[in-house]
Amino acid sequence: METETDQSNRVEPVLDEPVPDRDRWPGRPLGALRLPIAGPYRPWARLYRLPDGRLLWRVRLWEVDRAVARTVETEVLRTFARENRLPALLAAIDALVGRARARGEP
């Protein structure tokens, strides 16, 4: 007969569970650059062309205990670069968007 202590020390097998995919994004990736947010944290900002032709950025920002994907427009990143006096970042954003618009394919 098992006592309460014996039951609490017993190890249950863990079943294999599928690892969930990152959230699916319908856009086609066009390029990426690093954002100097704070200290060593430099998340990637990835530029995508959506099926309707819009250009949007996806950035995985740290939120308390995990990274959360956020969608932003180009002007948000440009404002971030301007307000933080990051001319190289602003130039990189404009260059990537310029190349994407030059290609122009939906």
C-alpha positions as CSV (number, residue, x, y, z in Angstrom):
1,M,0.0,0.0,0.0
2,E,1.3,3.5,-1.0
3,T,1.4,6.2,1.6
4,E,0.9,9.9,0.8
5,T,4.6,10.5,0.8
6,D,5.2,7.7,-1.7
7,Q,2.7,9.2,-4.1
8,S,4.2,12.7,-4.0
9,N,7.7,11.4,-4.8
10,R,6.5,9.4,-7.8
11,V,7.6,10.7,-11.2
12,E,5.0,10.7,-13.9
13,P,6.1,10.3,-17.5
14,V,5.8,13.4,-19.7
15,L,4.2,12.8,-23.0
16,D,5.7,14.4,-26.1
17,E,3.7,17.4,-27.2
18,P,4.1,19.2,-30.5
19,V,5.9,22.5,-30.2
20,P,3.7,25.2,-31.4
21,D,4.9,27.1,-34.5
22,R,5.6,30.8,-34.2
23,D,2.6,32.8,-35.3
24,R,2.1,32.5,-39.0
25,W,2.5,35.7,-41.0
26,P,1.0,36.0,-44.4
27,G,3.6,38.4,-45.8
28,R,6.6,37.7,-47.9
29,P,9.9,38.7,-46.1
30,L,11.9,41.4,-47.9
31,G,14.7,42.2,-45.4
32,A,15.6,42.8,-41.8
33,L,17.6,45.1,-39.6
34,R,18.5,45.3,-35.9
35,L,16.9,47.8,-33.6
36,P,19.0,49.2,-30.8
37,I,16.3,49.3,-28.1
38,A,18.1,49.2,-24.7
39,G,21.6,48.0,-23.8
40,P,22.4,44.7,-25.4
41,Y,18.7,44.0,-26.4
42,R,18.7,44.4,-30.2
43,P,15.6,42.7,-31.7
44,W,15.3,42.1,-35.4
45,A,12.8,44.3,-37.3
46,R,11.7,42.3,-40.4
47,L,10.0,44.0,-43.4
48,Y,7.2,42.1,-45.1
49,R,5.1,42.7,-48.2
50,L,1.5,41.6,-47.5
51,P,-0.6,40.0,-50.2
52,D,-2.5,43.3,-50.7
53,G,0.8,45.1,-51.4
54,R,1.3,46.9,-48.1
55,L,4.7,47.0,-46.4
56,L,4.7,46.2,-42.7
57,W,7.4,45.4,-40.1
58,R,7.3,42.7,-37.5
59,V,9.3,43.2,-34.3
60,R,9.5,40.7,-31.5
61,L,9.6,42.9,-28.4
62,W,10.3,41.6,-24.9
63,E,7.2,41.8,-22.7
64,V,7.8,40.9,-19.0
65,D,8.7,37.2,-19.5
66,R,8.6,36.5,-23.2
67,A,9.0,38.0,-26.6
68,V,5.8,39.1,-28.3
69,A,5.6,39.8,-32.1
70,R,4.3,43.3,-32.9
71,T,3.3,44.7,-36.3
72,V,4.3,48.3,-37.0
73,E,4.3,50.6,-40.0
74,T,7.4,52.1,-41.4
75,E,6.7,55.5,-40.0
76,V,6.8,54.1,-36.4
77,L,10.3,52.9,-37.0
78,R,11.4,56.1,-38.7
79,T,10.0,58.1,-35.7
80,F,11.9,55.8,-33.3
81,A,15.1,56.4,-35.2
82,R,14.6,60.2,-35.4
83,E,13.7,60.7,-31.8
84,N,16.6,58.6,-30.6
85,R,19.1,60.4,-32.9
86,L,20.0,57.3,-34.9
87,P,20.7,58.5,-38.4
88,A,22.3,55.2,-39.5
89,L,19.2,53.3,-38.5
90,L,16.9,55.9,-40.3
91,A,19.1,55.5,-43.4
92,A,18.9,51.7,-43.2
93,I,15.1,51.8,-42.8
94,D,14.7,54.1,-45.8
95,A,17.1,52.0,-47.9
96,L,15.3,48.8,-47.2
97,V,11.8,50.3,-47.9
98,G,13.2,52.0,-51.0
99,R,14.4,48.7,-52.4
100,A,11.1,47.0,-51.6
101,R,9.1,49.8,-53.3
102,A,11.4,49.7,-56.3
103,R,10.7,46.0,-56.8
104,G,7.0,46.8,-56.4
105,E,5.7,43.3,-57.0
106,P,2.7,42.5,-54.9
